[in-house]
Amino acid sequence: MRDEKTVIHVSTREGYDRWAAIYDDEPNPTTWLDARELPALWPALAGRQVIELGCGTGRVLGPLRERGAIVTGVDFAPGMLQKAAAKHPDARLVLHDLGAPPLPFADASFDVVVSSLVLEHIADLAGFFAEARRLCRPGGAMALSTMHPALFLRSIQAHFYDRARAEEVRFESFPHQVGAIVTAALGAGWTIEAIVERIVDEALGEQHPKLEKFVGWPLWLGLRLRRDA
Ligand SMILES: C[S@@+](CC[C@H](N)C(=O)[O-])C[C@H]1O[C@@H](n2cnc3c(N)ncnc32)[C@H](O)[C@@H]1O
């Protein structure tokens, strides 16, 4: 589908497959902020089995491994996973749709579940949190981040600019608000330990060339969850 502003709308999988070639190379204020904020939500990782749901190009697998985690990454975009495999040849990487559970892992196989900047593409939040909890051992944790839902109120969603074709590519997103995310996590049996909403202030806005336009707005939402039993 094409409109006069040369914005095209594609499926999430196709969008990320196309974005994969340049995802790591272009300045991205959301991944920049995520890299700064998400690790604060991680428990100790040395020797832990950690799964990242929606691992993309393996951007987050790097810092997880630096902290000693034994990582598994899952994604449904082959182009993104190829990039991850090039960076992390010894990591276990699995092509699977998070919207089609169960994932091919036994119950309670992981100490920690991580998911970074994926939630807006997940239609069924309840199913997502239930599957994440099934994979996590009792006493384990989940660290989750997402583009802050307030941005949907400004009609901002995941997209990239394809210079070769001179078109902005937008892919399917679901405008879940904070209440829906929290309710789904609680409903699946997670305990919420922390919720972080990072608002871009003037000082933060000066630290990244593309952050200035977000000053005064929350850009990043993070949750740390615990599986009690
Ligand atoms: C914004 S990227 C984030 C990648 C990585 N976590 C990061 O922070 O750099 C979102 C990723 O989620 C993946 N994704 C979205 N929906 C998915 C689904 N239903 N199943 C598996 N992966 C999905 C996309 O293919 C993409 O790689």
The ligand as an ORCA input file, in Angstrom:
! r2SCAN-3c Opt
* xyz 0 1
  C      12.954     -2.804     17.494
  S      13.572     -4.408     17.147
  C      14.420     -4.750     18.661
  C      15.534     -5.717     18.482
  C      16.440     -5.845     19.697
  N      15.721     -6.381     20.833
  C      16.993     -4.480     20.034
  O      16.553     -3.910     21.031
  O      17.838     -3.996     19.290
  C      12.133     -5.453     17.304
  C      12.440     -6.899     16.963
  O      11.325     -7.693     17.336
  C      11.121     -8.664     16.341
  N       9.724     -9.101     16.407
  C       8.615     -8.327     16.318
  N       7.513     -9.088     16.393
  C       7.934    -10.363     16.539
  C       7.272    -11.610     16.655
  N       5.929    -11.698     16.626
  N       8.008    -12.724     16.785
  C       9.374    -12.665     16.806
  N      10.063    -11.510     16.688
  C       9.349    -10.370     16.561
  C      11.480     -7.970     15.046
  O      11.762     -8.875     13.995
  C      12.689     -7.147     15.485
  O      13.884     -7.844     15.308
*
